[in-house]
Amino acid sequence: MRTILCCLLLCIVLPISSYSQYVLLEDAINLDNGCIQLTPDEPYSRGIAYNRTRLNLNQYFEIDFDIYLGNKEEGADGITFVMHNDHREFRAMGTWGECMGYGRWRREYPTGNFISPSIAVEFDTYYNYTQNDPDHDHVAYLENGTNYHTKYWSDNRTDFDLEDNKLHDFRFRWDPEKQQITVFLDGKIVYQGKRNLIKDIFEGNPEVIWGFTASTGRASNQQFFCLKRITRYNLPSKELKAVTPVFPRLGIPAPATLTHNKAGTHDEAALPVTVAPLHLPGRQ
């Protein structure tokens, strides 16, 4: 019992959700329900939100969010979750439109605005052949400021839709001992890969800035995120397997007019989803 209690004390759950914890760029704004809107439903918008507290890649951590990508199937363009060490720090941004405020127009032309060194997970809602997109919504892993990808996840469905007027549960996990990234969407693993992030991406620096980017082009959608939980473990993986701490989610309020996509089931570290009613600005 003493061993278990000691291990639990080393597990830290951080409710980093207050407005003052974020640096907001361009069109990103705070909503009155504790969420952050990255883009309004307007053409040619770009919004970036960075948490002021950096992540340490020497630690095991998980971050849980709700994300919302709009209610129009013909909308655009999507959002990315990004971790970076760009020299612009909390002012770093990429190109608008298909680049989602993260990347650049062409991978072979490393010019213009893009965020690097970095990794990102994109939730892409618009087809762009220059980025090798499929013709439906999808999730993909990205590096160093390019949105071009050769692999993606869409649940093996050609009608996969993220612009369904629902909140989607997104969880990002980093295990430094295994050097493994695991990304969950609505309880399903949508990406898992091994990468020495400190050495191969971030040039030996384990402290990274993190947040979200999003943009629209000719087509648009409202796009926002709500941070629910950050969990950091100062434990070796063998102890992680032996101890499974259970903590309630922060219960960040969600708009009363939205439902939550609860498809799928999280793995052993899953926690129940809490969605409390609260109106967005302008909603009744």
N, C-alpha and C positions, 0 to 999 in steps of 0.2 A: 504493500500500500504506500509506504514512504517513497519507493522508487517511482510509482505512478504519479504521485503528487508532485514530485520534483520535476518529472518530465512535463507535466501539465503547466507548471509555472514557467517553463521555457518556451511555451507556445503563446504567441502574442496575437490577439485579434484586434485590429485597429479600425475604428469607425471614422475613416477619413472622408467625410462627406460634406463638411461645411463649405459654404461658398468661398471663404477666405483661403481654402486649401488649394485653389486652382488659379492658374494664370490663363486668362481667356483672351484669344486673339481673334481679330476681325469680327465675324458675325456671331460667334459663340456668346450665349447669354445664360444667366441663371433663370430657371423656372421656379415658380413659387411652391413646387412640390419637392424640392431638394434635388431635382435632376438638372442636367445641363443640356440645353439645346445647342447643337452644333450648327445646323442650318435651318432656316425657316423654309417653308414651301414656296421658294422663289428662285428664279433662274440665276445662274452665275453667282452663287453664294459659296463662301468658304469659311469654316470655323474650326478652331483648334483649341483644345483644353488640356493643359498640363498640370498634373498634381505637383505641388511644391516640394513634396517629400520624395526624395530619390529612392529607388529600389537597389538593394545590395544583392548582386548575383552570386555571392558566396552563401547566401541564405536560401533555404527552401521556402517558397511562398506560393500562395494561391490568391487570386483576385476574382471576385464575383461581381457581375454587373447585370442589369437589365438594359437591353438596347432596343431602340425603336427606329425602324427604317421607312416609315411612311405607310400610306394607304392607297397609293396609285401604282398599279402594275407597270404603267408606262413612265413612272418616275425615275429619278436618278439622284446621285450616282452611287452612294454608299458611304461607309465609314471604315476607318482603320483603327485598331489598337496598336500603338507604337511604343517601343522603347529605344532610346537613342542617346548618343553622345555627340551630336552635331555641335560644331563650334559656336553656333548661335544660341545654344542652350534653350532657354524658355521662349525664345523668339523664332525658333526653327519652324519652317513650313515648306510644303511642297506646292505643286501646281494644282489648280482647280479642275473641275470637270472630271474626266475619267481617272485622273490621278488622285482624286479624293483628298487633296490637301497634303498628301504624303510624297508622291513620286514625281516622275517626269513623263513627258509625252512618248519618248522613244528610249529604249534601253541602250541603244548604240550611240546615243548622243548625250553624254553626261554633262549637259549644260542646263541653265535655268535653275529654278527652285526645286530642290528635293532634299529629303532628310537623310543624312548619312554621317557616320556609321549608324546603322539601325537594323532592327527587325520589326516586322509588322504582321498583323493578321487582318486581312481585308474581308469585309462583308459587302460584296459587289452586287449592285442591283441593276446594272445597265450593260448591255453588250457593246464592247469596243474591240474590234478585230486587232487593233494595234497592240493590245495587251494580251492577245491570245485568249480572250474570254470565250466561254461557251455562250450559247444564246439564251441563257436563263440565269437566275440568281445563283450565287455560289460563294464559298469561303476559300481563301487561299493564304498560304504563308509567303511572306515577302522579305527581301533583304536589301539594305543599302540604297533605298530610295528609288527602286524601280517596281512598277506594278505588273510588269510582264511576268507571267508564270506559265509553267508547263503542266502543273498538276493543280487540281482543285477538288473541293468536296461539294456535292449537291444532293446527297442522299440517293445517288443513282436515279435521280428523277429529272426528266426534262421539263417538268412543270414546277420545279422547286421555287418557292416564293417567300421572300423575306419582307415584301411590301404588303403585308396582309393585315395591317392595322392592329397588330398584336405586339406585346412585349416579348422579347426572346432572351432567354437566360444564357449568358456567355460567361465561361469560366476559363481563366488562364492559369496554368500550373508550371512552375519551374522547379526542377530537382537538380541541384548542382552536383550531387554525387554521381548521378547517372548521366549528367549533362543532357537532360531530356526535357523537351517542351511538350506539353499536352494541352490541347485546346478542346473545350466542350461547347456545344451549342444545343440547348434544350435537352440536355442529358446525354447526348451522343458525342463520342470522340470524333472530331472532324479533322484533326491534325495531330500527329505525334512524330517527333523526330529528334535525333541526337545532334547536338552542336556544342562545341566549346565556345560559348558566346564571349567569354572574357578574352580569350586569346584570338579567336578567328574573326570576331566582329568588332569588339570594343577595345582592341589594342592594349589589353592588359588592365583596363580600368573597370572594376566591378560595379561602380556606382553609375546608375543610368536614370535618365529622365523618362517619365512615362505619361501617357495620356491618350487622347483620341483626336483624330482628324476627320474631316468630312467636307464634301463639296457637292455642288450641283452644276449643271451646264444648261443647255437649252431646256432639258427636262428637269424636274425637281421633285422633292419630297421634304417634309419635315423630318428631321433626324436628331435623336437625342439619346443620352445614356444616363443611367442611375447607378452609382456605386453602392453595392450592398455590403461587401465584406472584403477585408484584406487579412489574410492569415500568414504569419511568418513563423517558421520553426527554426530554432537553434538546436536541432537534434540530428544525429546521424540516421540514415535511412533504416537501419535495423531496429532502432527504437521507435521510429515512426510506425513500423508495422506492428509493434507490440502495443502501442498506445493509440487509441482513436478518440481524441477529444471531441466533444460535441458542444457546439456553441450556437445560440440562436442567431439568425440573420438580423441585420440591422432594421429590416422592415421599412426601407425607403418607400414612401408613398408612391403609388402609381395612379395615373389618371383614371377616374371612375368610369370613363367611357371606353376604356381599353380592357381587353382580356389578356391573360397570360398564356403563352404557348407552353404547356407542360408535357409535351410529347417526349417520350424517352425516359430513362431512369439514370440518374447519376451513379457513379461507382460508390465504393465504400465510404468516401469522404463527403457524400452528398448531405445536404441539409434541406429541410422543407422550405418551400417558397412561400413568402408572406407578401401579399399585395393588398395594401390598404387604399381605400378610395380617397382621392383628392383631385380637384379639377385643375386642368391646365389653364393658363391665361386665355381668356376668350372662349373657353368651353363652358357649357351649361350642363 
